[in-house]
Amino acid sequence: MKKSCRTGFALVVGLMVGAMLSVSVAVYADREQGAASALPVEDLQRFTDVYMRIKRNYVTEVDDRELLDNAIQGMLSGLDPHSAYLDEQDFEDMQVGTSGEFGGLGIEVGMEDGFVKVIAPIDDTPASRAGIQAGDLIIRLDDESVRGMSLSDAVSRMRGEKGSDITLTILREGEDQPKEITITRDIIQVQSVRSEILEDGYGYVRISNFQQRTARDLVRAVEDLKDKGDLNGLVLDLRNNPGGILNGAVGVSDAFLEDGLIVYTEGRMEESQFRYQASPGDVLRGAPMVVLVNRGSASASEIVAGALQDHGRAIIMGQNTFGKGSVQTILPLTQNTGIKLTTARYYTPDGRSIQEDGIEPDIRLQDLVVQRNDDDAMDPMRLQRELQGEDLPEDEDDNGPSLAERDYGLNEALNLLKGLNIYGTR
């Protein structure tokens, strides 16, 4: 046992010193002065002391690799909610994440205070149909507490075979007691862009997340709306859109801008600094726009809202957005593992940081439910299904109020577009 501990100790010290030396060489070789930096020997000794105590005294034997993996996970998770260690399964999951089809519940999540926080449910998925909301804190998965889990572990547990159930215990703002919601897993097939005519001359486009094809699908949707008559205004709905591919956000912004900066990033590494410029051509030809956002609008959604707001191209209406404005870079460790490390932050054209603060709307709206004249509330789940483009039963489909009449935010956006046209302003 002592020999095993000594071997483990030597292994850890060798790995840690080697890693620190490699980092020191990489970081300081580029400095003009070339000044050496002392290794944090005392902190390194503290780490090895903890390692040895675990090896000697923990109730069961722990594999060296497991301890080192846990140490790496701890280092990264302590930086921010988005940096993480990627094991072989995580690498495989990353490849699936942007394909538009995957198995699970349909929730975009992050970490907050040791719990899993819902950024937004994805449209037309088991999570959205079950009533999961942006801002929900998931505290248990079935009978297991999420405290102490990594984000990747929690996501892995939420995925599973189509047709299998999982019970989420959530904390929701405004509710005193935790709430249990049982959801049946399904294959998640995400349709990124949906559109329709609200009234003569006014169009509506909903983007549920940003994929490789989103910008192209958006342009096609707007052109289809224009084929049905002149467009005097457009509502772009980014509520509960958790983000996605950066190029999708840049392409959507570019579709409505003639020129100028869309977004830029700043980080310590030169290769993490980018500037994205708009190209000539506005698919709406200057017609007024209103962009709907809420606290479930994150990342790529915030890039679009920030760019259109800074250029005065659209009025942003709704609630403060989520505030996820950081860039994660995949840095390989081996052929099948690596780390996802925050290396830069997004800034709007006017230099506003999206991280934490999010995008503040020009016109603030609260989440309200439209009421019938007889004071019976419209069914919010029916509205959600209609927003997501689901087919409604025949007795629900044609005779009731329109989509804009049911959705308070959408109705306010439509009224604003009409006012802008009346007064000839944008």
C-alpha positions in Angstrom: 0.0 0.0 0.0 2.8 2.4 0.9 4.6 1.6 -2.4 1.3 2.3 -4.3 0.9 5.6 -2.5 4.5 6.6 -3.2 4.0 5.7 -6.9 0.8 7.7 -7.0 2.5 10.6 -5.3 5.3 10.6 -7.8 2.9 10.3 -10.7 0.8 13.3 -9.5 3.9 15.4 -8.7 5.4 14.6 -12.1 2.2 15.3 -14.0 1.5 18.6 -12.1 5.1 19.9 -12.4 5.2 18.9 -16.0 1.9 20.6 -16.7 3.0 23.7 -14.8 6.3 23.9 -16.7 4.5 23.5 -20.0 2.1 26.2 -19.2 4.9 28.5 -18.0 6.9 27.9 -21.1 3.8 28.6 -23.4 2.7 31.7 -21.5 6.0 33.4 -20.8 7.9 32.5 -24.0 5.8 35.1 -25.8 6.5 37.9 -23.4 9.0 40.5 -24.6 10.9 40.5 -21.3 11.0 36.8 -21.1 10.9 37.0 -17.3 10.6 33.7 -15.5 7.7 33.2 -13.2 8.1 31.1 -10.1 6.0 27.9 -9.9 3.4 28.0 -7.1 5.3 25.3 -5.1 3.3 25.8 -1.8 0.0 25.4 -3.6 1.3 22.4 -5.5 2.4 20.8 -2.2 -1.1 21.5 -0.8 -2.6 19.7 -3.8 -0.4 16.7 -3.3 -1.1 16.6 0.4 -4.8 16.4 -0.3 -4.2 13.7 -2.9 -2.1 11.6 -0.4 -4.7 11.9 2.4 -7.4 10.7 0.0 -5.3 7.8 -1.1 -4.5 6.8 2.5 -7.7 7.6 4.4 -10.7 7.6 2.1 -13.2 4.8 2.9 -12.6 3.0 -0.3 -9.6 2.9 -2.7 -9.8 5.5 -5.4 -8.2 5.2 -8.8 -5.4 7.7 -9.6 -7.1 8.6 -12.9 -10.4 9.3 -11.2 -8.7 11.6 -8.8 -6.9 13.5 -11.5 -10.1 13.8 -13.6 -12.0 15.1 -10.6 -9.2 17.6 -10.0 -9.3 18.9 -13.6 -13.1 19.1 -13.4 -12.9 21.1 -10.2 -10.3 23.6 -11.6 -12.6 24.3 -14.6 -15.9 24.4 -12.9 -14.6 26.9 -10.5 -13.8 29.4 -13.3 -17.3 29.9 -14.7 -20.4 27.9 -15.5 -19.4 27.2 -19.1 -15.8 25.9 -18.8 -15.7 22.1 -18.4 -13.6 19.0 -18.8 -14.8 16.8 -21.7 -14.3 13.1 -21.4 -14.9 10.7 -24.3 -18.7 10.7 -23.9 -18.7 14.5 -23.7 -16.7 14.8 -26.9 -19.3 12.5 -28.7 -22.2 14.6 -27.3 -20.6 17.8 -28.6 -20.6 16.4 -32.1 -24.4 15.7 -31.8 -25.3 19.0 -30.2 -25.6 21.2 -33.3 -26.9 18.6 -35.8 -30.6 19.4 -35.1 -31.5 15.9 -34.0 -30.7 14.3 -30.7 -32.2 12.3 -27.8 -33.4 13.7 -24.5 -35.8 16.4 -23.1 -35.1 19.5 -25.1 -33.6 21.8 -22.5 -30.7 24.2 -22.8 -29.1 24.4 -19.3 -26.2 25.9 -17.3 -25.0 25.7 -13.7 -25.9 28.2 -10.9 -25.0 27.7 -7.2 -24.4 24.0 -7.7 -27.8 23.4 -9.4 -28.7 23.0 -13.0 -30.4 26.2 -14.3 -32.7 26.1 -17.3 -31.7 28.7 -19.8 -34.7 27.8 -22.0 -36.8 24.9 -23.1 -36.5 24.3 -26.8 -39.7 24.7 -28.8 -41.8 21.6 -29.5 -39.9 19.3 -27.2 -40.9 17.2 -24.2 -39.6 19.9 -21.8 -41.6 22.7 -23.3 -44.8 20.6 -23.4 -44.3 19.6 -19.8 -44.1 23.3 -18.8 -40.4 23.7 -18.0 -39.6 27.4 -17.9 -36.5 29.6 -18.3 -35.0 30.2 -14.9 -36.1 27.0 -13.3 -33.5 25.5 -11.0 -33.3 21.7 -11.3 -32.3 20.3 -7.9 -33.0 16.6 -8.4 -33.0 14.1 -11.2 -35.3 11.3 -10.2 -34.1 10.5 -6.7 -30.6 11.9 -7.1 -29.5 15.4 -6.0 -27.7 17.4 -8.7 -25.5 19.2 -6.2 -21.9 18.0 -6.7 -22.7 16.8 -10.3 -20.8 18.4 -13.2 -23.0 19.9 -15.9 -22.0 17.2 -18.3 -23.0 14.5 -15.8 -26.4 16.1 -15.3 -27.0 16.5 -19.0 -25.9 12.8 -19.5 -28.5 11.7 -16.9 -31.3 13.7 -18.6 -30.6 12.0 -21.9 -31.9 8.5 -22.5 -33.9 6.1 -24.6 -37.0 7.5 -26.3 -40.1 6.7 -24.3 -38.3 6.5 -20.9 -39.3 8.8 -18.1 -37.4 11.1 -15.8 -38.7 13.2 -12.9 -37.2 16.6 -12.4 -37.5 18.4 -9.1 -37.4 22.1 -9.7 -37.4 25.4 -7.8 -39.3 28.2 -9.5 -39.2 31.8 -8.7 -42.4 32.9 -7.0 -43.2 29.4 -5.8 -42.6 28.4 -2.2 -42.2 24.6 -2.6 -40.2 22.5 -5.0 -42.2 21.1 -7.9 -41.8 17.6 -9.5 -42.3 17.3 -13.2 -42.2 13.9 -15.0 -41.1 14.1 -18.6 -41.0 11.4 -21.2 -37.8 11.5 -23.3 -38.1 11.7 -27.1 -35.9 12.2 -30.2 -35.4 16.0 -30.3 -35.8 17.3 -33.9 -35.5 21.0 -33.9 -37.1 23.2 -36.5 -35.2 26.4 -36.2 -37.4 28.9 -38.1 -41.2 29.2 -38.3 -43.2 32.1 -39.9 -46.7 33.4 -40.6 -48.6 36.5 -41.5 -50.1 38.2 -38.5 -52.3 40.6 -40.4 -52.1 42.1 -43.9 -48.7 43.7 -44.2 -47.2 42.3 -41.0 -45.2 39.2 -40.7 -43.9 37.0 -37.8 -40.8 34.9 -37.7 -39.9 32.7 -34.7 -36.3 31.4 -34.3 -36.2 28.7 -31.7 -32.4 28.2 -31.8 -29.5 28.9 -34.1 -28.2 26.1 -36.3 -26.0 26.1 -39.4 -29.0 26.6 -41.7 -30.8 29.2 -39.6 -29.8 32.3 -41.5 -30.7 30.7 -44.9 -34.0 29.5 -43.5 -34.8 32.9 -42.1 -34.2 34.7 -45.4 -36.3 32.1 -47.2 -39.1 32.6 -44.6 -39.1 36.4 -45.0 -39.2 36.0 -48.8 -42.1 33.7 -48.5 -43.9 36.3 -46.4 -43.2 38.9 -49.0 -44.7 36.7 -51.7 -48.0 37.0 -49.8 -48.0 40.8 -50.0 -46.0 43.8 -49.1 -44.4 43.7 -45.7 -44.9 46.9 -43.6 -43.2 45.4 -40.6 -41.9 42.2 -39.0 -41.8 40.7 -35.5 -38.7 38.6 -34.9 -39.4 36.3 -31.9 -36.3 35.3 -29.9 -38.0 34.5 -26.6 -36.8 31.3 -25.0 -34.1 30.9 -27.7 -31.1 29.6 -25.8 -28.6 30.3 -28.6 -26.6 27.9 -30.7 -24.1 28.4 -33.6 -22.4 31.8 -33.7 -22.4 31.9 -37.5 -26.2 31.5 -37.4 -26.5 34.6 -35.2 -24.1 36.6 -37.5 -26.0 35.5 -40.6 -29.4 36.5 -39.1 -28.1 39.9 -38.0 -26.5 40.4 -41.5 -29.9 39.7 -43.2 -31.3 42.9 -41.7 -28.2 45.1 -41.8 -26.7 47.0 -44.7 -23.2 47.4 -43.2 -21.3 47.9 -40.0 -20.1 45.7 -37.1 -22.3 42.9 -35.9 -20.4 41.6 -32.9 -16.8 41.3 -31.8 -14.9 39.2 -29.2 -12.1 40.1 -26.9 -9.8 37.6 -25.1 -6.2 37.2 -24.0 -5.2 35.1 -27.0 -4.9 36.7 -30.4 -6.7 33.9 -32.1 -9.8 34.4 -29.8 -10.3 38.0 -31.1 -12.8 38.3 -34.0 -14.8 41.0 -35.6 -17.9 40.2 -37.8 -19.1 42.8 -40.3 -22.4 43.0 -42.1 -22.6 42.8 -45.9 -24.8 45.0 -48.1 -28.5 44.0 -48.4 -31.5 44.1 -46.1 -34.0 41.4 -46.7 -36.8 43.7 -45.3 -35.6 46.8 -47.3 -35.8 49.0 -44.3 -39.3 48.0 -43.1 -39.6 48.4 -39.3 -38.8 45.5 -36.9 -39.6 44.6 -33.4 -37.5 41.9 -31.7 -39.2 40.0 -28.8 -36.8 38.8 -26.0 -37.1 37.4 -22.5 -34.8 36.0 -19.8 -34.7 32.7 -21.8 -33.1 34.6 -24.7 -29.4 33.7 -24.5 -26.0 33.7 -26.3 -26.6 33.9 -30.1 -30.1 35.5 -29.4 -28.4 38.2 -27.5 -25.9 38.8 -30.3 -28.7 39.4 -32.7 -30.7 41.6 -30.4 -27.6 43.6 -29.4 -26.6 44.2 -33.0 -30.0 45.3 -34.2 -30.4 47.5 -31.2 -27.1 49.2 -31.5 -27.6 49.9 -35.2 -31.1 51.3 -34.5 -32.5 48.7 -36.9 -35.0 47.2 -34.5 -36.8 48.0 -31.3 -36.1 45.4 -28.6 -39.2 44.5 -26.5 -39.7 42.2 -23.6 -37.4 41.4 -20.6 -33.7 41.5 -19.9 -32.0 38.6 -21.6 -30.1 35.8 -19.9 -26.5 37.3 -20.1 -24.5 34.5 -21.7 -21.9 36.4 -23.6 -18.8 34.2 -23.5 -16.9 32.2 -26.1 -15.9 28.6 -25.3 -12.9 27.1 -27.1 -12.3 23.3 -27.3 -8.7 22.6 -26.4 -7.7 18.9 -26.9 -5.9 17.0 -24.2 -5.9 13.6 -26.0 -7.5 12.3 -29.2 -10.8 11.8 -27.4 -10.8 14.2 -24.5 -10.2 17.9 -23.9 -11.4 21.0 -22.1 -14.0 23.5 -23.0 -12.5 26.8 -21.8 -13.9 30.3 -21.8 -11.4 32.3 -23.9 -13.3 35.4 -24.9 -16.4 37.5 -24.4 -18.9 38.9 -26.9 -19.4 42.6 -27.3 -22.1 44.5 -29.2 -21.2 47.0 -31.9 -21.2 49.8 -29.3 -18.9 47.9 -27.0 -21.5 46.6 -24.5 -20.5 43.3 -22.8 -23.3 40.7 -23.1 -21.9 38.5 -20.3 -24.1 38.6 -17.1 -25.8 41.9 -17.9 -27.5 40.7 -21.1 -29.5 43.0 -23.4 -31.8 45.5 -21.8 -35.0 45.9 -23.9 -36.0 49.3 -25.3 -39.6 48.6 -24.1 -40.0 46.4 -21.1 -43.0 44.0 -20.9 -44.0 41.6 -18.2 -45.1 38.0 -18.9 -48.9 38.2 -19.0 -51.6 35.9 -20.0 -54.3 37.3 -22.2 -57.8 36.9 -20.7 -61.2 36.3 -22.4 -64.0 38.8 -21.9 -65.6 36.3 -19.5 -62.4 36.5 -17.4 -61.4 32.9 -18.2 -57.7 32.8 -19.0 -56.6 31.5 -22.4 -55.0 28.1 -22.1 -51.2 28.9 -21.9 -50.3 25.4 -23.1 -52.5 25.9 -26.2 -50.7 29.2 -26.9 -47.4 27.5 -26.5 -48.4 24.7 -28.9 -49.6 27.3 -31.5 -46.3 29.3 -31.2 -44.4 26.1 -31.8 -46.4 25.4 -35.0 -48.2 22.3 -33.7 -51.5 21.2 -35.4 -54.5 22.0 -33.2 -57.7 19.9 -32.9 -60.3 21.0 -35.4 -62.5 22.6 -32.7 -59.6 24.8 -31.6 -58.1 25.8 -34.9 -60.0 28.5 -36.8 -62.7 30.2 -34.8 -60.8 31.6 -31.8 -58.8 34.8 -31.4 -55.6 35.1 -33.6 -52.2 34.2 -32.4 -51.4 37.9 -31.8 -54.6 38.3 -29.8 -53.6 35.4 -27.5 -49.9 36.5 -27.0 -49.6 39.7 -25.0 -46.0 40.4 -26.1 -46.7 39.7 -29.7 -49.9 41.8 -29.7 -47.9 44.7 -28.2 -45.2 44.3 -30.9 -47.8 44.3 -33.7 -49.4 47.5 -32.3 -46.0 49.1 -32.1 -45.2 48.2 -35.8 -48.5 49.8 -36.8 -47.7 52.9 -34.9 -44.3 53.2 -36.5 -45.9 53.0 -39.9 -48.5 55.6 -39.0 -45.8 58.1 -37.9 -43.3 57.1 -40.5 -40.5 56.3 -38.1 -38.2 53.3 -37.5 
